[in-house]
């Protein structure tokens, strides 16, 4: 199997550095749409056997731009972004000031955030749903090419599930509209590229 992940385009919350998780359903902003259209000019969706997307607006809009109306898009709830619970939609800088122990050395929300957002998702749960999705894709399309349009933290965990036993902190967040590509053969994943920018 060949599987390519695309992160959605920019939203206003991305631009303002706010937490944007499962309960935030923003659309792309003007800059995000323009950049996605520019990136999509260098992308051929017709070579994929199937296209999956998170049901959230920002991912669906990006998937439509990248497929240019040439492929059906399957929406899958397992591809919804990480659920930050009470932190969803809040400014990251304020959270860093208030809870410095929940920020990793790169300025991203760390696993320990859940101490202050008890209704948020655990890394273990995210790893489980990513693993279920990847296993299903490998069974359905063992020799196929799969395109997945989803979210930054989710893509980090997809990579972590394959390569780091679910330790998402080993992977950086990719850019908006950037790509990650894996090959998967005989239960062995191999990373082809990470954070590939098209535009």
Buried (B, 14 or more C-beta within 10 A) or exposed (E): BBBBBBBBBBBBBBEEEBBBBBBBBBBBBEBBBBBBBEBBEEBEBEEBBBBBBBEBBBBBBBBBBBBBEEBEBEBBEBBBBBBBBBBBBBEBEEBBEEBEEBBEEEEBBBBEBBEBBEEBBEBEEBBBBBBEBBEEBBEEBEEBBBBBBBBBBBBBBBBBBBBBEBBBBEBEBBBBBBBBBBEBEEEEBEEEEBBBEBB
